[in-house]
Amino acid sequence: MNKIKEARLNMYETVIAYCNNNTAIVATVPAFQTSLAGFATAVDKINLNARMEADVITGIAADKASLRIVLCQKAADLGAVVFAFASTSNNNELMQKTKFTLSELKRLKDGLLSLICTNIRDAAQANLASLATAGVTAATLTDFQTAIDSYANKATSPRNAVSQRSVYSQALNNFFAIADGIVKKQLDKWAVQFKADNIDFYNGYKSNRKIVDPGTSATQIAGDIISANNNLPVQGATVQLVGTSITGSTDADGNFVLKSVAIGPQSIKITKPGFADAIIDNIIVKLGKTSTINKAIEPIAE
C-alpha cells in the first residue's frame, strides 16, 4: 500500500474513531449511523487485505531465511565430517567438494546453495559406510535431503507470491472505492443534518475528513517510554493508536511519534517482548498540537 493510500486510510480511521467517541450524537441521525456501519466494514476489509498483501511475501521471506540458516548449518556440519574423512585418504577431489565454511555457505545464492548441498549429500552417500564411525547414517542423509527440499521449495515461493499479492492489491482498490463512495456520497451528505443541533460535532467531522500527509501533520502524539525498574529508555517498543492501524516504534532513546492522529480523546497501547502491555487512555489531542506522553512500563519477571 503506497503513501497516498495510507493517508486515505488514516483519514477513514480518524473519522470512525471520532464518530465512535460521539455515539450519542451520531445516533440522532439514524441514516448517518447506518452508513457509518457500512463504512467501518469497508475499512476493516481494507486493513485485512493490506495485512494479507504485506504478509504474503514478508512471511515467505521470514520462513525462507529460517530454512536457509538450518540448511547451511547442516551442510557445514556434514561437509566438515566428509572433508575430515577425505583428508585422511588424501582425496583432494572429495575435499574440494566439501570444503565450505558456514559463512561461505550463507553467502551463496539460492540455486548455487542447493547445488552445493546436493553435492555434499552425494559425497556423503558415496562414502556412507566409511562415515559410520563419525556418526553419519542413512537417517542423517535423509534429514539433510529434507532440509534441501524444504529450502528449494520455499526459494521458489516468492514468484508465486507475487501473483497472490496482486489479488490482494486489487481487492484493496475495490474496498477503497467502496469506502470513498460511502464517505463522499453518504456520510458527507447526512452529516449536514448535525449542523442545526450539533455544530461542534459537524465541524469536528469536517476537520477529520481532511486527508493529511502523515509526514507534515502537526496533530500528533509523541513521548518516551522507559523501563519502570531502572528508568532506562526502552527501544523497539510498539506504540499503537487504539482502534486504528496507526503505529510507531520507540528509538534508542525511547522516543516515539504517532502522526495524522484524530482530534479528541485517544488511547494508545504499548507492547514490547519482556514487558507487560500498557494502555494509556483519555489522551486529549488538539488540532495542530503535539500531545506528549511519558510512560514507564513494567518488565515481566522471568
N, C-alpha and C positions, 0 to 999 in steps of 0.2 A: 504494500500500500504506500503510495507516494505522499509527499508532504501536503499537497493540496487536499487529498482525501483525508489525511489525518486531521487537518484543520477543520474540515467539514464535520468529521465525526466528533471532534471536540465540541463543536457548536451544538450538534444534536444532543450530546450528553449533558451539556450545561443547561440546555432548555429543559430536558427531562428532569434533571436534578432540581432546577428552580421551581418547576411545577410541582414536583413531589414534596418540596418544602412548603408549598402553599396549597395543600389539598382541599382545605375548606373553601378557598376562593375558587379553585378550579371546578369544584362540584356545583357551583352556582350556574355554570353554563354546561349542561349535560352533553351537548354536541361537541364542545371543545374536549371534554373529558373522554368521550368515546374515540375521537380522533387521536388524542394523546396516547391511548392504549395501543392503537394500531401503529402509531409512530414508534413507540417503545419496542414493540415486537420487531419491527423492521431493523431498528438499531441493534437489538440483540442478535439478529441474524447477521448483520454486518460484522459485529465483533466475533461471532462464531467462525465465519468464513475467513476473516482476517487471521485468526489464530491458526486455522487449518492451512491457509496459504503459506504462512510462515513455518509452521511445524513440519509440513510435508517434506521440505528439503533440509531444514536445520536438524530435524530428528534423525534423518538418514545420515547426515554428516556426523552427528554425535555417535551413532551406532557404528558407523564405518571406522571412526577414529579409535573406538574401543576395541573393535575386532582387529584393527591393524596392530595395536600395541600387543595384543595377545599373540598374534601370528608371528610378529618379529621376535618376541621373546622365545617362543617355541623353536623357531628356526635357528636363532642364535645358540640355544642350548643344544639342540640336536646336531647342528653343524659343528659345534665345538667338540662333541664326542667323536663324530666321524673324522674330523681333522686330526684329533689325537691318535685315533687308530691308524689313519693314513701315514702319520709321521713315523710310527713305529716300524712301518714296512717301506719307508721312503717312496711312497706312492704319490709323486708330485701332482699327477693329474687329479687324483681324488682330493688332495689337499687344496688345489685351486678351486674345485667345485664347492668346497665347504668353508673356505676361508673368508667369513663375513662376520664382522662385529655387530653388536646390536645397533649401534649408532649408524653404521653403514646401511643396514637393512632399513632403518627408519627413513633414510633419505631417498630410497628407491621409489620410482613412480609405480603406480598401481600394477600395470601389466608386467613390468620387469620384476617386481616383488613376487608376484605369483609364480613367475617362471623360475626365479632363483630358488624359491621354497620348494617347488616341484623337483628341481634338480637335487636339492639336499635330500628330499624324501627318497628319490630313486637311488641315490648313492647309498643311503642307509639300508634300503631294501635289498640292494645287491650284496650287501655285506652283513645282513641281519644275524647270521649265525655267529660271526666273529664279534659282533657288538653285544651279544647276550651278557657277557661278563661285565659290561658297562651299564647294564640295566635297560638296554633298548630292546623292546619286544615288538611283536606284531601289533599289539594294542597301542603301543606308543606311536607307531606309524599311522594307524587308523585315526587316532586322535589328532595327529598333525594334519592329515588329509582333510579331516572335518574342518579344521581351522582354516586351511587353504580355501576350501569350497565356500565356507561362510563368508570369508572376506571377498572372494571373487564375485559372489552374488551381490553383496552389498555395494561393491565398487561400480557395478553397472546400474544400480538403482537410481542415482541422480538423473540419468537421462529419462527414465520412465517417470520420475517425479515431476519433471518439467511440464509434461502434458497434464498430469493431475493438478499441478498448481494453476495451470491456465483455466481449468474448470472452476476452481475456487475464485479466481480473478474475475471470471465472467459473472459468477454468482454475486460477487461484491458489487460489480457495476449495476446489476439488476436491483439489488436491495438499496443501493444509494439512490437510484432513480425513484424507487418507491418512497423512500424517506423524504426525498426532495419534493415529490408530488404532494405528500401529506402535509409537510410543513408550509409549503407555499400556497397550495390550493385549499387547504382546510384550516390548519391551526392559525395561520396569519389572518384568515378571514373571520373565523369565530372569535379571535382574540379581541376584536374591536368592541365586542359586547361587554368587556370588562371596563371600558373607558368611563362609563357613567358612574359606577359604584366602587370600582377598584382601580383607580387611575395609577396608583403606585405600582400595583402588580402589572398592569399593562405596560407601563414604562420599563419595568424590570424585564419583562418578557422581550420587548423590542431590543433592549440592550444586549440580552443574552443571545438573541437571534443573529447577531453580527458574527461573521466568520473572522476570527482573529488569527493572525500569523503567530504561531507559538514562539517564534524567535524574537518578536517585537512586543509582545504583550507585557504591559506593566502591572496587570492584575494577576497576582501570583501569591503562592505560599512558599516561604523559604525558612530555613533554620538549620540547626545542627543537632546531631544525635551523638550521645556519649554513653559509655558503659556506667551503670549505676555502682559498680564495685570499685572502680578506680578513676572515674571521671575522664577517661581517655576517649578520644574520638573513635566512633565505630564506622569503619569503612565497608562499603558494599552492602549496606542495609537497603532494602527496597521500601520506598515510601509511595503509597498509592492513595489517590483521592477516592474515598469510598463511593461506590456506585458508578464509577467511571473507569475508563481504560487509561486515564492519565497517571503515569508513574514516573518516579525518579529514583536515583541511586546516590547514596552518600559517597563523597570523595574521601581522599586520605585524611582530610581534616574533619570528617563527619558532616560536611555541609551538603544540603540538597536544595533544589528549586523545582517547584511544580508550576508550570506556566499555563496560560489560557484557562484559568480557573473561573468558574461561575461566581458571580457576586452573591452574597448572602451567607448563612451559616453552612459550614462544611465540616467534614470529618476526614481524617487521614488514618491509615493503618500502616504500622511499621513492622516489617518482618526481617529476620536475619537468623540463619542457622546458628544454634548455640545460645540464642536469646529468646525470651518469652515475647510473643506478639504483643504489640501495644497499639491502642486506638485512642486518638485524641478527638473529642467531639466539640461541637459548637465553636469552631474557628470562624470568626466573623471576617468575611472577605469583602473588601470595598473596591469599587471601580477605580482602576488606575493606581492601586496601592499594593504594597507588599505586606502580607500578614506573616509575622515572624514567630516561629515555634522552636523552642528548645526542649529536648526530651532526653531523659536518662532511661535506658532500657535495662531490664534485669537479665543477667546471664543465667542460663539453666545449669543447675548443679549436676555434675556428672556422677 
